[in-house]
Amino acid sequence: MPNKNGTILVVGGAGYIGSHMVRQLLAARYDVVILDNLSTGNRKLVPGGELVPGSLGDAEVLDRLFAGHDFDAVMHFAAFSQVGQSVNQPLVYYRNNLAETLTLLEAMVRHDVRRFIFSSTAAVYGEPTAIPITEDHPCLPTNPYGNTKLAVERLLADCDAAYGLKHTVLRYFNAAGADDAGDIGELHDPETHLIPIVLQAASGLIDHIRVFGTDYATTDGTCVRDYVHVNDLARAHLLALDALMQGADSATYNLGSSNGYSVNEVIAAARSVTGKEIPVVTGPRRPGDPAILVASSEKIKHALGWKPAYASLRTIIRTAWNWHLKQAH
């Protein structure tokens, strides 16, 4: 069956969130081309479409891609995202996250592609001064990762003014979970996200989960975060794409569940879902970890009609555990 809606370039489509996006685009009858250098992505996560191994920083690869396809929009998921690594290797992060995105945008302008959806992050806000965090909260990143994402956001605003490049910026809070089919999910090496680490402890791949800080000003002393299912993230991108295809102006939205869960609550929910003990070792706080990060997602709910379908933390963890068990087998 021919595509109904158009052709989309998904940069980073072999990664965790990108692979879920590809699946939803294909289900919505878009043709999908995936550009991924496979440095952190994985071929086995690609659920379909055309995979082109290559870098978004390679202008020749991009020119061949854009000349060979009539792209209606570009979705960008190809960024390094480890906060600690960004502190130790800022030049690597500015090269990959900012400079290579600049090369991609230059190619888009050369080939007259004017719709762009960008995966940004709550890290652009820095230490929050109000909870829940709204899109007009001051952006004062506290690490190079957040700085690079905010720099791209500002670059996009300038490209809109100069070239009419319409874009949607989606600021993720904590992506989690896996597709219900259990054949694609979170596959990082090393793993740095809480839920998959907790599930590694549940399955015996690691001896314990380490909790950093038990003296925060929260209900149980551990950090509170906002978890949003990866399929809900992908659906928000699809809604943003539909809006841009219909002529919507550029916009910025938070993506979170608007519910906060502490580290201890995540561990308790994982114990309930898995039936495993999950040993815990406590340690001191990590520098730069805010006590509470919870999104207000009211703006995207009102503008695009988005709301999380996976509203329960237990449901999010259950989908991640299903993926984890299938990987083990």
C-alpha positions in Angstrom: 0.0 0.0 0.0 1.5 3.4 -0.9 2.1 5.9 1.8 -0.8 8.2 2.6 0.8 11.0 4.5 4.3 11.7 3.2 8.0 10.8 3.8 9.8 11.5 7.0 13.5 11.5 7.8 14.1 10.2 11.3 17.7 11.0 12.5 18.6 8.6 15.3 15.8 6.2 14.4 17.8 3.1 15.6 17.8 4.4 19.2 15.4 3.9 22.0 12.9 6.7 21.4 13.6 6.9 17.6 12.7 3.3 17.1 9.4 3.7 18.8 8.8 6.8 16.6 9.5 4.9 13.4 7.0 2.2 14.4 4.2 4.8 15.0 5.1 6.6 11.7 4.8 3.4 9.8 1.5 2.6 11.4 0.3 6.1 10.4 1.3 5.2 6.8 4.2 7.5 6.5 7.3 6.4 4.5 10.3 6.5 6.8 14.0 6.9 6.1 16.3 6.4 9.1 19.7 8.0 9.3 21.8 6.6 12.2 25.5 6.2 12.7 24.8 3.3 15.1 27.2 4.6 17.7 24.4 4.2 20.4 21.6 2.9 18.2 21.1 -0.7 17.3 20.0 -2.3 14.0 17.8 -4.8 15.8 15.7 -1.9 17.2 14.7 -0.7 13.8 11.1 -1.9 13.2 11.0 -1.0 9.5 11.6 1.7 7.0 14.8 2.3 5.1 18.0 2.4 7.3 20.9 4.5 6.1 24.0 4.1 8.2 25.6 7.6 8.4 26.1 10.8 10.4 24.0 13.8 10.5 27.2 15.7 10.5 28.2 14.4 7.0 27.0 17.0 4.5 27.7 14.7 1.5 25.5 11.9 3.0 22.8 14.4 3.8 22.8 15.9 0.3 22.5 12.4 -1.2 19.6 11.7 1.1 17.7 14.9 0.4 18.3 14.7 -3.3 17.0 11.1 -3.4 13.9 11.6 -1.3 11.1 14.2 -1.2 11.0 14.7 2.6 8.1 16.4 4.2 9.7 16.7 7.6 12.7 15.8 9.7 12.6 14.3 13.2 15.8 14.6 15.2 16.6 12.0 18.0 20.4 11.8 17.5 22.0 13.3 20.6 24.3 12.3 23.3 22.4 12.6 26.6 24.5 11.6 29.6 24.8 14.6 32.0 28.0 13.4 33.7 29.7 12.5 30.4 28.8 16.0 29.1 30.6 17.6 32.1 33.7 15.5 31.4 33.6 15.8 27.6 31.9 19.0 26.7 33.6 19.3 23.3 32.2 15.9 22.3 28.7 17.1 23.2 28.9 20.4 21.5 30.2 18.7 18.3 27.6 16.0 18.3 24.5 17.8 19.7 25.1 21.3 18.3 27.6 21.4 15.4 26.2 18.3 13.6 22.6 19.6 14.0 23.8 22.8 12.4 25.0 20.7 9.4 21.6 19.0 9.2 19.7 22.3 9.3 22.0 23.7 6.5 21.1 20.7 4.4 17.4 21.2 5.1 17.6 24.8 4.0 19.6 23.9 0.8 17.0 21.3 -0.1 13.9 23.4 0.9 12.7 21.1 3.7 11.0 23.4 6.2 9.5 21.2 8.9 11.5 20.0 11.9 10.7 18.2 15.2 13.4 18.4 17.8 13.9 16.2 20.9 14.9 18.5 23.7 15.0 18.0 27.4 14.0 19.2 30.8 17.7 19.8 31.4 17.3 23.2 29.7 15.5 24.4 32.8 18.4 23.7 35.3 17.4 24.0 38.9 13.7 24.6 39.0 12.3 27.5 40.9 8.6 26.3 40.6 6.9 22.9 40.4 5.3 21.9 38.1 7.7 23.3 35.5 6.0 25.2 32.7 7.4 26.1 29.3 7.9 29.7 30.4 10.1 28.7 33.3 13.6 30.3 33.0 16.1 28.2 31.0 19.3 28.1 33.0 21.0 24.7 32.3 23.5 23.5 34.8 25.5 21.2 32.5 26.9 21.0 28.9 24.2 18.6 27.8 21.4 21.1 28.7 23.5 23.9 27.2 23.7 22.1 23.8 20.0 21.4 23.7 19.1 25.0 24.6 21.6 26.2 21.9 19.8 24.2 19.3 16.4 25.6 20.4 17.8 29.1 20.0 19.2 28.1 16.6 15.8 26.8 15.5 14.2 30.1 16.4 16.7 32.0 14.3 16.2 29.6 11.4 12.5 30.1 11.6 12.9 33.9 11.4 15.5 33.8 8.6 14.3 30.8 6.5 10.7 30.0 7.6 11.9 26.7 9.0 8.9 25.7 11.2 9.7 23.5 14.1 8.3 21.8 17.2 10.6 21.5 20.3 9.6 18.8 22.7 11.2 18.9 26.1 11.2 15.4 27.5 11.2 14.6 31.2 12.1 11.0 32.0 11.3 8.6 29.1 10.6 5.1 30.2 8.9 1.8 29.3 8.8 -0.1 26.1 6.4 -1.0 23.2 3.7 -3.4 24.3 5.0 -5.9 21.7 8.2 -6.3 23.7 10.4 -6.4 20.7 11.9 -2.9 21.0 12.8 -1.1 24.1 15.6 0.7 26.1 19.0 -0.7 25.2 21.8 1.5 26.4 25.5 0.6 27.2 26.2 1.7 29.8 22.7 2.0 31.2 22.2 5.2 33.2 18.4 5.5 33.6 16.7 4.4 36.9 14.0 2.1 35.7 16.1 -0.2 33.5 18.8 -0.3 36.2 16.2 -1.3 38.8 15.1 -4.1 36.4 18.6 -5.2 35.9 18.8 -5.7 39.7 15.5 -7.5 39.7 16.8 -10.0 37.1 20.1 -10.5 38.8 22.2 -8.8 36.1 23.6 -6.5 38.7 23.8 -7.1 42.5 21.9 -4.1 43.7 20.5 -0.6 42.9 22.3 2.3 44.3 20.2 5.2 45.6 22.0 8.6 45.6 20.8 10.7 48.5 18.1 10.0 51.1 17.9 13.4 52.7 16.1 15.5 50.0 13.1 17.6 51.0 10.7 15.0 49.6 8.2 12.7 51.2 10.7 9.9 51.6 14.0 11.7 51.2 14.8 10.5 47.7 14.6 12.4 44.4 11.3 12.8 42.6 11.0 12.5 38.9 8.3 12.6 36.2 8.2 9.4 34.1 6.5 9.4 30.6 6.1 6.3 28.5 8.1 6.2 25.3 5.0 5.4 23.2 3.3 8.5 24.7 6.4 10.5 23.6 6.2 9.1 20.1 2.5 9.9 19.9 3.2 13.5 20.8 5.7 13.7 18.0 3.1 12.3 15.6 0.6 15.0 16.7 3.2 17.7 16.3 4.0 16.4 12.8 0.4 16.5 11.8 0.1 20.0 13.1 3.2 21.2 11.1 1.9 19.4 8.0 -1.3 21.4 8.4 0.6 24.7 8.6 1.0 25.2 12.3 3.5 27.7 13.6 6.6 26.8 15.6 6.0 25.8 19.2 7.7 24.4 22.3 6.1 21.8 24.6 6.9 19.9 27.7 6.4 16.1 27.7 5.8 14.5 31.0 3.1 12.7 33.0 2.7 15.7 35.4 3.1 13.1 38.2 6.2 12.8 40.4 7.5 9.5 41.8 10.4 9.2 44.2 13.3 6.8 43.7 11.9 4.7 46.5 8.5 4.6 44.9 10.0 3.4 41.6 11.8 0.6 43.4 8.6 -0.4 45.3 6.6 -0.4 42.1 9.3 -2.5 40.4 9.3 -5.0 43.3 5.5 -5.3 42.9 5.6 -5.8 39.2 8.5 -8.2 39.1 8.0 -10.1 42.4 11.7 -9.7 43.0 13.5 -8.4 46.1 15.7 -5.8 44.4 18.5 -5.1 46.9 19.3 -1.4 47.6 22.5 0.3 48.7 22.2 4.0 49.7 24.9 6.6 49.1 25.5 10.3 49.2 23.8 12.8 46.8 25.2 13.3 43.3 26.2 16.9 42.5 23.5 18.6 40.4 20.6 16.4 41.1 17.5 18.6 41.9 15.2 17.3 44.5 12.0 17.4 42.3 11.5 17.6 38.5 7.9 17.4 37.5 6.4 18.8 34.2 3.4 20.8 33.5 2.1 19.3 30.2 -1.0 21.4 30.0 0.2 23.4 27.0 0.5 20.4 24.7 -2.7 18.9 26.0 -4.6 22.1 25.1 -2.8 22.8 21.8 -2.6 19.2 20.3 -5.0 17.1 22.4 -2.1 15.0 23.8 -2.4 13.2 27.1 -0.5 10.1 28.4 -2.1 6.8 27.6 0.3 5.0 30.0 -0.6 7.0 33.1 0.4 4.4 35.7 4.0 4.0 36.9 3.3 0.3 37.3 2.1 0.0 33.7 5.2 1.8 32.5 7.4 -0.5 34.5 5.5 -3.6 33.4 6.1 -2.8 29.7 9.8 -2.3 30.4 10.0 -5.6 32.4 8.3 -7.4 29.5 11.0 -6.1 27.1 13.7 -7.0 29.6 12.4 -10.6 30.0 12.3 -11.0 26.2 15.8 -9.8 25.9 16.9 -12.3 28.5 15.4 -15.1 26.5 
